[in-house]
Amino acid sequence: MSPDSMASGSVRSAAEVNEQIRALWLRAGGSLSTQERQEYELLVVEWAAAIRGNVIEAA
Protein backbone atom coordinates (compact mmCIF):
# COMPACT_ATOMS: atom_id res chain seq x y z
CA MET A 1 0.00 0.00 0.00
CA SER A 2 1.34 3.39 -0.92
CA PRO A 3 0.56 6.76 0.66
CA ASP A 4 -1.13 7.63 -2.65
CA SER A 5 -3.70 4.89 -2.14
CA MET A 6 -4.62 6.42 1.20
CA ALA A 7 -4.91 9.89 -0.33
CA SER A 8 -7.26 8.66 -3.02
CA GLY A 9 -10.17 8.89 -0.61
CA SER A 10 -10.82 5.20 -0.18
CA VAL A 11 -12.06 4.84 3.38
CA ARG A 12 -11.99 1.47 5.06
CA SER A 13 -13.34 0.65 8.48
CA ALA A 14 -11.01 0.14 11.41
CA ALA A 15 -12.06 -3.52 11.45
CA GLU A 16 -11.05 -3.98 7.80
CA VAL A 17 -7.66 -2.39 8.36
CA ASN A 18 -7.15 -4.38 11.57
CA GLU A 19 -7.82 -7.58 9.64
CA GLN A 20 -5.20 -6.59 7.10
CA ILE A 21 -2.71 -5.88 9.90
CA ARG A 22 -3.37 -9.32 11.40
CA ALA A 23 -2.94 -10.98 8.00
CA LEU A 24 0.37 -9.17 7.49
CA TRP A 25 1.71 -10.43 10.82
CA LEU A 26 0.56 -13.97 10.05
CA ARG A 27 2.24 -13.93 6.62
CA ALA A 28 5.41 -12.51 8.14
CA GLY A 29 5.55 -15.14 10.87
CA GLY A 30 5.97 -12.49 13.57
CA SER A 31 9.08 -10.85 12.09
CA LEU A 32 8.59 -8.04 9.59
CA SER A 33 10.99 -7.25 6.76
CA THR A 34 11.77 -3.63 5.99
CA GLN A 35 9.07 -3.54 3.30
CA GLU A 36 6.54 -5.24 5.57
CA ARG A 37 7.39 -2.77 8.35
CA GLN A 38 6.62 0.12 6.00
CA GLU A 39 3.31 -1.49 5.04
CA TYR A 40 2.54 -2.06 8.73
CA GLU A 41 3.25 1.57 9.59
CA LEU A 42 0.91 2.78 6.83
CA LEU A 43 -1.79 0.39 7.99
CA VAL A 44 -1.48 1.59 11.59
CA VAL A 45 -1.85 5.21 10.47
CA GLU A 46 -4.91 4.26 8.41
CA TRP A 47 -6.35 2.28 11.34
CA ALA A 48 -5.86 5.22 13.71
CA ALA A 49 -7.59 7.57 11.26
CA ALA A 50 -10.52 5.15 11.01
CA ILE A 51 -10.76 4.98 14.80
CA ARG A 52 -10.71 8.78 15.03
CA GLY A 53 -13.45 8.92 12.41
CA ASN A 54 -15.58 6.57 14.50
CA VAL A 55 -15.06 8.68 17.62
CA ILE A 56 -15.98 11.87 15.79
CA GLU A 57 -19.15 10.24 14.37
CA ALA A 58 -20.15 9.04 17.83
CA ALA A 59 -19.78 12.53 19.29
All heavy atoms as TSV, in Angstrom:
chain	resi	resn	atom	element	x	y	z
A	1	MET	N	N	0.845	-1.164	0.000
A	1	MET	CA	C	0.000	0.000	0.000
A	1	MET	C	C	0.889	1.225	0.000
A	1	MET	O	O	1.839	1.309	0.746
A	1	MET	CB	C	-0.855	-0.011	1.258
A	1	MET	CG	C	-1.675	1.237	1.368
A	1	MET	SD	S	-2.556	1.405	2.920
A	1	MET	CE	C	-3.226	-0.184	3.166
A	2	SER	N	N	0.560	2.175	-0.845
A	2	SER	CA	C	1.340	3.393	-0.918
A	2	SER	C	C	0.574	4.530	-0.268
A	2	SER	O	O	-0.636	4.460	-0.120
A	2	SER	CB	C	1.624	3.739	-2.382
A	2	SER	OG	O	0.428	4.158	-2.998
A	3	PRO	N	N	1.266	5.597	0.116
A	3	PRO	CA	C	0.563	6.759	0.656
A	3	PRO	C	C	-0.455	7.305	-0.334
A	3	PRO	O	O	-1.476	7.844	0.061
A	3	PRO	CB	C	1.682	7.770	0.910
A	3	PRO	CG	C	2.919	6.961	1.039
A	3	PRO	CD	C	2.699	5.748	0.152
A	4	ASP	N	N	-0.194	7.153	-1.640
A	4	ASP	CA	C	-1.129	7.630	-2.649
A	4	ASP	C	C	-2.465	6.904	-2.554
A	4	ASP	O	O	-3.507	7.496	-2.786
A	4	ASP	CB	C	-0.557	7.446	-4.056
A	4	ASP	CG	C	0.637	8.341	-4.311
A	4	ASP	OD1	O	0.754	9.384	-3.629
A	4	ASP	OD2	O	1.448	7.994	-5.183
A	5	SER	N	N	-2.441	5.624	-2.223
A	5	SER	CA	C	-3.698	4.891	-2.136
A	5	SER	C	C	-4.534	5.397	-0.968
A	5	SER	O	O	-5.752	5.368	-1.017
A	5	SER	CB	C	-3.461	3.386	-2.019
A	5	SER	OG	O	-2.824	3.073	-0.814
A	6	MET	N	N	-3.889	5.868	0.086
A	6	MET	CA	C	-4.617	6.424	1.203
A	6	MET	C	C	-5.182	7.796	0.846
A	6	MET	O	O	-6.264	8.157	1.285
A	6	MET	CB	C	-3.707	6.551	2.430
A	6	MET	CG	C	-3.383	5.220	3.063
A	6	MET	SD	S	-2.281	5.344	4.462
A	6	MET	CE	C	-3.115	6.543	5.478
A	7	ALA	N	N	-4.479	8.554	0.038
A	7	ALA	CA	C	-4.909	9.887	-0.327
A	7	ALA	C	C	-6.025	9.874	-1.361
A	7	ALA	O	O	-6.670	10.880	-1.583
A	7	ALA	CB	C	-3.719	10.680	-0.868
A	8	SER	N	N	-6.263	8.735	-1.971
A	8	SER	CA	C	-7.263	8.659	-3.024
A	8	SER	C	C	-8.680	8.772	-2.502
A	8	SER	O	O	-9.617	8.855	-3.282
A	8	SER	CB	C	-7.092	7.364	-3.818
A	8	SER	OG	O	-7.487	6.270	-3.017
A	9	GLY	N	N	-8.855	8.744	-1.182
A	9	GLY	CA	C	-10.173	8.894	-0.610
A	9	GLY	C	C	-10.859	7.581	-0.287
A	9	GLY	O	O	-11.971	7.571	0.198
A	10	SER	N	N	-10.214	6.460	-0.537
A	10	SER	CA	C	-10.822	5.198	-0.181
A	10	SER	C	C	-10.782	5.079	1.336
A	10	SER	O	O	-9.738	5.200	1.950
A	10	SER	CB	C	-10.105	4.024	-0.847
A	10	SER	OG	O	-9.093	3.516	-0.044
A	11	VAL	N	N	-11.962	4.895	1.931
A	11	VAL	CA	C	-12.056	4.840	3.380
A	11	VAL	C	C	-12.498	3.441	3.767
A	11	VAL	O	O	-13.540	2.966	3.333
A	11	VAL	CB	C	-13.074	5.887	3.889
A	11	VAL	CG1	C	-13.222	5.791	5.391
A	11	VAL	CG2	C	-12.665	7.277	3.466
A	12	ARG	N	N	-11.653	2.813	4.572
A	12	ARG	CA	C	-11.993	1.475	5.060
A	12	ARG	C	C	-12.272	1.576	6.554
A	12	ARG	O	O	-11.775	2.464	7.230
A	12	ARG	CB	C	-10.838	0.507	4.815
A	12	ARG	CG	C	-10.553	0.304	3.348
A	12	ARG	CD	C	-9.539	-0.761	3.105
A	12	ARG	NE	N	-8.220	-0.313	3.538
A	12	ARG	CZ	C	-7.144	-1.091	3.518
A	12	ARG	NH1	N	-7.235	-2.321	3.090
A	12	ARG	NH2	N	-5.974	-0.627	3.915
A	13	SER	N	N	-13.045	0.656	7.050
A	13	SER	CA	C	-13.343	0.651	8.478
A	13	SER	C	C	-12.107	0.208	9.259
A	13	SER	O	O	-11.204	-0.451	8.720
A	13	SER	CB	C	-14.503	-0.298	8.775
A	13	SER	OG	O	-14.079	-1.647	8.634
A	14	ALA	N	N	-12.097	0.559	10.536
A	14	ALA	CA	C	-11.006	0.140	11.409
A	14	ALA	C	C	-10.916	-1.382	11.449
A	14	ALA	O	O	-9.817	-1.946	11.476
A	14	ALA	CB	C	-11.203	0.711	12.813
A	15	ALA	N	N	-12.050	-2.047	11.414
A	15	ALA	CA	C	-12.060	-3.516	11.447
A	15	ALA	C	C	-11.402	-4.099	10.200
A	15	ALA	O	O	-10.648	-5.082	10.289
A	15	ALA	CB	C	-13.494	-4.027	11.577
A	16	GLU	N	N	-11.674	-3.497	9.040
A	16	GLU	CA	C	-11.054	-3.984	7.795
A	16	GLU	C	C	-9.543	-3.816	7.840
A	16	GLU	O	O	-8.788	-4.710	7.447
A	16	GLU	CB	C	-11.600	-3.220	6.594
A	16	GLU	CG	C	-13.027	-3.550	6.231
A	16	GLU	CD	C	-13.543	-2.664	5.124
A	16	GLU	OE1	O	-13.656	-1.443	5.332
A	16	GLU	OE2	O	-13.798	-3.211	4.034
A	17	VAL	N	N	-9.098	-2.655	8.305
A	17	VAL	CA	C	-7.664	-2.386	8.363
A	17	VAL	C	C	-7.013	-3.292	9.398
A	17	VAL	O	O	-5.932	-3.843	9.166
A	17	VAL	CB	C	-7.388	-0.897	8.667
A	17	VAL	CG1	C	-5.889	-0.636	8.743
A	17	VAL	CG2	C	-8.026	0.002	7.611
A	18	ASN	N	N	-7.680	-3.492	10.529
A	18	ASN	CA	C	-7.151	-4.375	11.568
A	18	ASN	C	C	-6.979	-5.788	11.030
A	18	ASN	O	O	-5.971	-6.452	11.309
A	18	ASN	CB	C	-8.072	-4.362	12.782
A	18	ASN	CG	C	-7.472	-5.089	13.957
A	18	ASN	OD1	O	-6.287	-4.972	14.240
A	18	ASN	ND2	N	-8.290	-5.845	14.657
A	19	GLU	N	N	-7.926	-6.243	10.245
A	19	GLU	CA	C	-7.824	-7.584	9.643
A	19	GLU	C	C	-6.610	-7.664	8.721
A	19	GLU	O	O	-5.903	-8.677	8.692
A	19	GLU	CB	C	-9.111	-7.917	8.891
A	19	GLU	CG	C	-9.130	-9.329	8.351
A	19	GLU	CD	C	-8.997	-10.399	9.427
A	19	GLU	OE1	O	-9.519	-10.212	10.545
A	19	GLU	OE2	O	-8.350	-11.423	9.145
A	20	GLN	N	N	-6.360	-6.597	7.984
A	20	GLN	CA	C	-5.199	-6.587	7.096
A	20	GLN	C	C	-3.898	-6.590	7.907
A	20	GLN	O	O	-2.919	-7.239	7.523
A	20	GLN	CB	C	-5.258	-5.379	6.165
A	20	GLN	CG	C	-4.321	-5.513	5.003
A	20	GLN	CD	C	-4.587	-4.497	3.904
A	20	GLN	OE1	O	-5.450	-3.634	4.020
A	20	GLN	NE2	N	-3.838	-4.595	2.841
A	21	ILE	N	N	-3.886	-5.882	9.020
A	21	ILE	CA	C	-2.706	-5.884	9.904
A	21	ILE	C	C	-2.463	-7.294	10.435
A	21	ILE	O	O	-1.330	-7.791	10.424
A	21	ILE	CB	C	-2.885	-4.881	11.061
A	21	ILE	CG1	C	-2.839	-3.443	10.526
A	21	ILE	CG2	C	-1.817	-5.091	12.134
A	21	ILE	CD1	C	-3.254	-2.387	11.540
A	22	ARG	N	N	-3.511	-7.948	10.885
A	22	ARG	CA	C	-3.372	-9.317	11.398
A	22	ARG	C	C	-2.850	-10.267	10.320
A	22	ARG	O	O	-1.980	-11.106	10.579
A	22	ARG	CB	C	-4.713	-9.824	11.915
A	22	ARG	CG	C	-5.154	-9.162	13.189
A	22	ARG	CD	C	-6.564	-9.637	13.560
A	22	ARG	NE	N	-7.078	-8.929	14.693
A	22	ARG	CZ	C	-7.047	-9.413	15.932
A	22	ARG	NH1	N	-6.525	-10.597	16.176
A	22	ARG	NH2	N	-7.531	-8.703	16.921
A	23	ALA	N	N	-3.382	-10.122	9.104
A	23	ALA	CA	C	-2.941	-10.981	8.003
A	23	ALA	C	C	-1.470	-10.747	7.685
A	23	ALA	O	O	-0.721	-11.692	7.409
A	23	ALA	CB	C	-3.800	-10.729	6.769
A	24	LEU	N	N	-1.045	-9.497	7.739
A	24	LEU	CA	C	0.367	-9.169	7.489
A	24	LEU	C	C	1.262	-9.869	8.510
A	24	LEU	O	O	2.259	-10.486	8.152
A	24	LEU	CB	C	0.571	-7.651	7.539
A	24	LEU	CG	C	2.014	-7.157	7.466
A	24	LEU	CD1	C	2.657	-7.532	6.134
A	24	LEU	CD2	C	2.062	-5.650	7.676
A	25	TRP	N	N	0.902	-9.785	9.788
A	25	TRP	CA	C	1.708	-10.430	10.824
A	25	TRP	C	C	1.727	-11.946	10.654
A	25	TRP	O	O	2.768	-12.587	10.869
A	25	TRP	CB	C	1.191	-10.054	12.217
A	25	TRP	CG	C	1.724	-8.735	12.676
A	25	TRP	CD1	C	1.058	-7.549	12.730
A	25	TRP	CD2	C	3.056	-8.453	13.120
A	25	TRP	NE1	N	1.896	-6.558	13.188
A	25	TRP	CE2	C	3.133	-7.089	13.443
A	25	TRP	CE3	C	4.203	-9.238	13.276
A	25	TRP	CZ2	C	4.292	-6.483	13.906
A	25	TRP	CZ3	C	5.362	-8.623	13.751
A	25	TRP	CH2	C	5.398	-7.278	14.060
A	26	LEU	N	N	0.594	-12.517	10.275
A	26	LEU	CA	C	0.562	-13.970	10.053
A	26	LEU	C	C	1.470	-14.377	8.900
A	26	LEU	O	O	2.221	-15.356	8.998
A	26	LEU	CB	C	-0.867	-14.435	9.784
A	26	LEU	CG	C	-1.779	-14.527	11.002
A	26	LEU	CD1	C	-3.208	-14.849	10.580
A	26	LEU	CD2	C	-1.262	-15.589	11.964
A	27	ARG	N	N	1.385	-13.634	7.774
A	27	ARG	CA	C	2.243	-13.932	6.619
A	27	ARG	C	C	3.716	-13.788	6.981
A	27	ARG	O	O	4.553	-14.555	6.519
A	27	ARG	CB	C	1.934	-12.965	5.471
A	27	ARG	CG	C	0.736	-13.273	4.663
A	27	ARG	CD	C	0.678	-12.458	3.374
A	27	ARG	NE	N	1.045	-11.060	3.504
A	27	ARG	CZ	C	0.204	-10.060	3.762
A	27	ARG	NH1	N	-1.072	-10.300	3.931
A	27	ARG	NH2	N	0.643	-8.816	3.839
A	28	ALA	N	N	4.012	-12.797	7.802
A	28	ALA	CA	C	5.406	-12.512	8.141
A	28	ALA	C	C	5.948	-13.459	9.205
A	28	ALA	O	O	7.157	-13.501	9.435
A	28	ALA	CB	C	5.535	-11.066	8.627
A	29	GLY	N	N	5.097	-14.209	9.835
A	29	GLY	CA	C	5.546	-15.136	10.865
A	29	GLY	C	C	6.071	-14.435	12.110
A	29	GLY	O	O	6.901	-14.975	12.825
A	30	GLY	N	N	5.600	-13.207	12.352
A	30	GLY	CA	C	5.974	-12.490	13.566
A	30	GLY	C	C	7.223	-11.646	13.445
A	30	GLY	O	O	7.619	-10.990	14.400
A	31	SER	N	N	7.877	-11.655	12.304
A	31	SER	CA	C	9.084	-10.851	12.093
A	31	SER	C	C	8.962	-10.141	10.747
A	31	SER	O	O	8.974	-10.780	9.703
A	31	SER	CB	C	10.321	-11.748	12.110
A	31	SER	OG	O	11.483	-10.982	11.910
A	32	LEU	N	N	8.830	-8.812	10.799
A	32	LEU	CA	C	8.590	-8.045	9.589
A	32	LEU	C	C	9.889	-7.648	8.889
A	32	LEU	O	O	10.836	-7.220	9.542
A	32	LEU	CB	C	7.806	-6.764	9.919
A	32	LEU	CG	C	6.432	-6.947	10.557
A	32	LEU	CD1	C	5.835	-5.590	10.900
A	32	LEU	CD2	C	5.514	-7.724	9.644
A	33	SER	N	N	9.877	-7.765	7.573
A	33	SER	CA	C	10.989	-7.251	6.762
A	33	SER	C	C	10.855	-5.730	6.706
A	33	SER	O	O	9.857	-5.163	7.165
A	33	SER	CB	C	10.916	-7.827	5.345
A	33	SER	OG	O	9.781	-7.297	4.665
A	34	THR	N	N	11.816	-5.081	6.119
A	34	THR	CA	C	11.765	-3.630	5.988
A	34	THR	C	C	10.527	-3.195	5.209
A	34	THR	O	O	9.822	-2.273	5.614
A	34	THR	CB	C	13.041	-3.100	5.296
A	34	THR	OG1	O	14.168	-3.501	6.072
A	34	THR	CG2	C	13.017	-1.596	5.163
A	35	GLN	N	N	10.241	-3.868	4.113
A	35	GLN	CA	C	9.069	-3.540	3.298
A	35	GLN	C	C	7.779	-3.796	4.074
A	35	GLN	O	O	6.844	-2.994	4.032
A	35	GLN	CB	C	9.071	-4.341	2.001
A	35	GLN	CG	C	7.897	-4.007	1.104
A	35	GLN	CD	C	7.945	-4.756	-0.218
A	35	GLN	OE1	O	8.944	-5.357	-0.562
A	35	GLN	NE2	N	6.866	-4.718	-0.957
A	36	GLU	N	N	7.722	-4.921	4.777
A	36	GLU	CA	C	6.539	-5.240	5.573
A	36	GLU	C	C	6.359	-4.233	6.706
A	36	GLU	O	O	5.233	-3.846	7.029
A	36	GLU	CB	C	6.636	-6.653	6.133
A	36	GLU	CG	C	6.496	-7.720	5.070
A	36	GLU	CD	C	6.930	-9.092	5.546
A	36	GLU	OE1	O	7.808	-9.180	6.446
A	36	GLU	OE2	O	6.410	-10.084	5.010
A	37	ARG	N	N	7.456	-3.776	7.284
A	37	ARG	CA	C	7.391	-2.772	8.350
A	37	ARG	C	C	6.789	-1.478	7.811
A	37	ARG	O	O	5.964	-0.850	8.460
A	37	ARG	CB	C	8.797	-2.530	8.917
A	37	ARG	CG	C	8.920	-1.360	9.875
A	37	ARG	CD	C	8.173	-1.501	11.166
A	37	ARG	NE	N	8.651	-2.605	11.949
A	37	ARG	CZ	C	8.120	-2.939	13.118
A	37	ARG	NH1	N	7.147	-2.237	13.628
A	37	ARG	NH2	N	8.561	-3.964	13.781
A	38	GLN	N	N	7.179	-1.090	6.604
A	38	GLN	CA	C	6.623	0.122	5.996
A	38	GLN	C	C	5.119	-0.045	5.757
A	38	GLN	O	O	4.335	0.865	6.023
A	38	GLN	CB	C	7.345	0.436	4.685
A	38	GLN	CG	C	8.768	0.896	4.887
A	38	GLN	CD	C	9.550	1.005	3.593
A	38	GLN	OE1	O	9.151	0.485	2.556
A	38	GLN	NE2	N	10.681	1.684	3.655
A	39	GLU	N	N	4.731	-1.216	5.258
A	39	GLU	CA	C	3.306	-1.486	5.043
A	39	GLU	C	C	2.561	-1.444	6.370
A	39	GLU	O	O	1.476	-0.857	6.475
A	39	GLU	CB	C	3.133	-2.857	4.378
A	39	GLU	CG	C	1.685	-3.207	4.121
A	39	GLU	CD	C	1.498	-4.577	3.481
A	39	GLU	OE1	O	2.491	-5.237	3.130
A	39	GLU	OE2	O	0.328	-4.986	3.338
A	40	TYR	N	N	3.138	-2.044	7.402
A	40	TYR	CA	C	2.536	-2.061	8.729
A	40	TYR	C	C	2.328	-0.639	9.255
A	40	TYR	O	O	1.256	-0.308	9.764
A	40	TYR	CB	C	3.416	-2.873	9.685
A	40	TYR	CG	C	2.998	-2.786	11.127
A	40	TYR	CD1	C	1.873	-3.477	11.578
A	40	TYR	CD2	C	3.715	-2.018	12.028
A	40	TYR	CE1	C	1.484	-3.399	12.903
A	40	TYR	CE2	C	3.328	-1.934	13.354
A	40	TYR	CZ	C	2.214	-2.628	13.793
A	40	TYR	OH	O	1.825	-2.539	15.104
A	41	GLU	N	N	3.348	0.196	9.103
A	41	GLU	CA	C	3.246	1.575	9.591
A	41	GLU	C	C	2.125	2.330	8.877
A	41	GLU	O	O	1.364	3.067	9.517
A	41	GLU	CB	C	4.582	2.294	9.434
A	41	GLU	CG	C	5.627	1.775	10.403
A	41	GLU	CD	C	7.020	2.335	10.155
A	41	GLU	OE1	O	7.192	3.172	9.243
A	41	GLU	OE2	O	7.937	1.933	10.886
A	42	LEU	N	N	1.993	2.139	7.570
A	42	LEU	CA	C	0.913	2.781	6.827
A	42	LEU	C	C	-0.453	2.263	7.291
A	42	LEU	O	O	-1.411	3.037	7.425
A	42	LEU	CB	C	1.078	2.545	5.324
A	42	LEU	CG	C	2.225	3.296	4.652
A	42	LEU	CD1	C	2.393	2.818	3.211
A	42	LEU	CD2	C	1.993	4.792	4.700
A	43	LEU	N	N	-0.532	0.967	7.530
A	43	LEU	CA	C	-1.791	0.388	7.993
A	43	LEU	C	C	-2.173	0.921	9.373
A	43	LEU	O	O	-3.350	1.211	9.629
A	43	LEU	CB	C	-1.697	-1.139	8.025
A	43	LEU	CG	C	-1.705	-1.823	6.667
A	43	LEU	CD1	C	-1.325	-3.291	6.808
A	43	LEU	CD2	C	-3.058	-1.676	5.992
A	44	VAL	N	N	-1.195	1.077	10.250
A	44	VAL	CA	C	-1.484	1.588	11.593
A	44	VAL	C	C	-1.990	3.026	11.520
A	44	VAL	O	O	-2.943	3.398	12.211
A	44	VAL	CB	C	-0.251	1.470	12.515
A	44	VAL	CG1	C	-0.455	2.237	13.816
A	44	VAL	CG2	C	0.045	0.008	12.812
A	45	VAL	N	N	-1.386	3.836	10.649
A	45	VAL	CA	C	-1.852	5.214	10.468
A	45	VAL	C	C	-3.283	5.210	9.938
A	45	VAL	O	O	-4.139	5.970	10.409
A	45	VAL	CB	C	-0.899	5.994	9.531
A	45	VAL	CG1	C	-1.493	7.327	9.114
A	45	VAL	CG2	C	0.453	6.192	10.206
A	46	GLU	N	N	-3.560	4.347	8.963
A	46	GLU	CA	C	-4.910	4.258	8.408
A	46	GLU	C	C	-5.903	3.785	9.464
A	46	GLU	O	O	-7.016	4.304	9.581
A	46	GLU	CB	C	-4.921	3.310	7.202
A	46	GLU	CG	C	-6.268	3.232	6.525
A	46	GLU	CD	C	-6.301	2.296	5.328
A	46	GLU	OE1	O	-5.251	1.723	4.970
A	46	GLU	OE2	O	-7.393	2.144	4.751
A	47	TRP	N	N	-5.491	2.800	10.270
A	47	TRP	CA	C	-6.348	2.281	11.335
A	47	TRP	C	C	-6.669	3.381	12.348
A	47	TRP	O	O	-7.827	3.553	12.749
A	47	TRP	CB	C	-5.658	1.097	12.016
A	47	TRP	CG	C	-6.415	0.567	13.191
A	47	TRP	CD1	C	-7.440	-0.315	13.172
A	47	TRP	CD2	C	-6.189	0.906	14.555
A	47	TRP	NE1	N	-7.870	-0.549	14.458
A	47	TRP	CE2	C	-7.122	0.190	15.322
A	47	TRP	CE3	C	-5.288	1.744	15.202
A	47	TRP	CZ2	C	-7.180	0.287	16.710
A	47	TRP	CZ3	C	-5.347	1.846	16.585
A	47	TRP	CH2	C	-6.288	1.121	17.327
A	48	ALA	N	N	-5.655	4.141	12.743
A	48	ALA	CA	C	-5.861	5.225	13.709
A	48	ALA	C	C	-6.820	6.276	13.154
A	48	ALA	O	O	-7.679	6.789	13.879
A	48	ALA	CB	C	-4.525	5.858	14.086
A	49	ALA	N	N	-6.692	6.601	11.883
A	49	ALA	CA	C	-7.594	7.571	11.257
A	49	ALA	C	C	-9.026	7.036	11.257
A	49	ALA	O	O	-9.976	7.791	11.502
A	49	ALA	CB	C	-7.133	7.877	9.835
A	50	ALA	N	N	-9.189	5.750	11.002
A	50	ALA	CA	C	-10.519	5.147	11.008
A	50	ALA	C	C	-11.125	5.182	12.410
A	50	ALA	O	O	-12.313	5.467	12.582
A	50	ALA	CB	C	-10.459	3.712	10.487
A	51	ILE	N	N	-10.291	4.916	13.410
A	51	ILE	CA	C	-10.757	4.976	14.803
A	51	ILE	C	C	-11.183	6.397	15.148
A	51	ILE	O	O	-12.243	6.608	15.741
A	51	ILE	CB	C	-9.649	4.483	15.771
A	51	ILE	CG1	C	-9.434	2.979	15.616
A	51	ILE	CG2	C	-9.986	4.837	17.209
A	51	ILE	CD1	C	-10.603	2.119	16.038
A	52	ARG	N	N	-10.358	7.377	14.774
A	52	ARG	CA	C	-10.707	8.785	15.035
A	52	ARG	C	C	-12.020	9.139	14.353
A	52	ARG	O	O	-12.846	9.838	14.918
A	52	ARG	CB	C	-9.603	9.719	14.567
A	52	ARG	CG	C	-8.452	9.829	15.527
A	52	ARG	CD	C	-7.525	10.982	15.183
A	52	ARG	NE	N	-6.983	10.925	13.826
A	52	ARG	CZ	C	-5.909	10.237	13.462
A	52	ARG	NH1	N	-5.241	9.544	14.365
A	52	ARG	NH2	N	-5.503	10.244	12.217
A	53	GLY	N	N	-12.204	8.669	13.133
A	53	GLY	CA	C	-13.447	8.922	12.413
A	53	GLY	C	C	-14.645	8.357	13.153
A	53	GLY	O	O	-15.700	8.991	13.221
A	54	ASN	N	N	-14.484	7.170	13.738
A	54	ASN	CA	C	-15.580	6.567	14.499
A	54	ASN	C	C	-15.885	7.371	15.754
A	54	ASN	O	O	-17.047	7.538	16.113
A	54	ASN	CB	C	-15.226	5.120	14.911
A	54	ASN	CG	C	-15.232	4.174	13.743
A	54	ASN	OD1	O	-15.822	4.453	12.700
A	54	ASN	ND2	N	-14.577	3.046	13.888
A	55	VAL	N	N	-14.873	7.887	16.410
A	55	VAL	CA	C	-15.060	8.675	17.618
A	55	VAL	C	C	-15.771	9.989	17.281
A	55	VAL	O	O	-16.703	10.384	17.968
A	55	VAL	CB	C	-13.711	8.952	18.321
A	55	VAL	CG1	C	-13.864	9.965	19.434
A	55	VAL	CG2	C	-13.134	7.652	18.860
A	56	ILE	N	N	-15.359	10.622	16.198
A	56	ILE	CA	C	-15.985	11.871	15.794
A	56	ILE	C	C	-17.453	11.634	15.441
A	56	ILE	O	O	-18.324	12.418	15.828
A	56	ILE	CB	C	-15.219	12.507	14.619
A	56	ILE	CG1	C	-13.855	12.990	15.125
A	56	ILE	CG2	C	-15.994	13.655	13.994
A	56	ILE	CD1	C	-12.895	13.410	14.031
A	57	GLU	N	N	-17.762	10.558	14.727
A	57	GLU	CA	C	-19.147	10.241	14.372
A	57	GLU	C	C	-19.980	9.997	15.618
A	57	GLU	O	O	-21.140	10.406	15.677
A	57	GLU	CB	C	-19.195	9.007	13.473
A	57	GLU	CG	C	-18.733	9.241	12.059
A	57	GLU	CD	C	-18.747	7.965	11.230
A	57	GLU	OE1	O	-19.415	6.993	11.637
A	57	GLU	OE2	O	-18.085	7.954	10.190
A	58	ALA	N	N	-19.407	9.346	16.613
A	58	ALA	CA	C	-20.148	9.039	17.835
A	58	ALA	C	C	-20.431	10.294	18.650
A	58	ALA	O	O	-21.421	10.355	19.382
A	58	ALA	CB	C	-19.361	8.039	18.689
A	59	ALA	N	N	-19.583	11.294	18.525
A	59	ALA	CA	C	-19.779	12.533	19.286
A	59	ALA	C	C	-20.900	13.298	18.657
A	59	ALA	O	O	-21.836	13.747	19.094
A	59	ALA	CB	C	-18.520	13.383	19.238
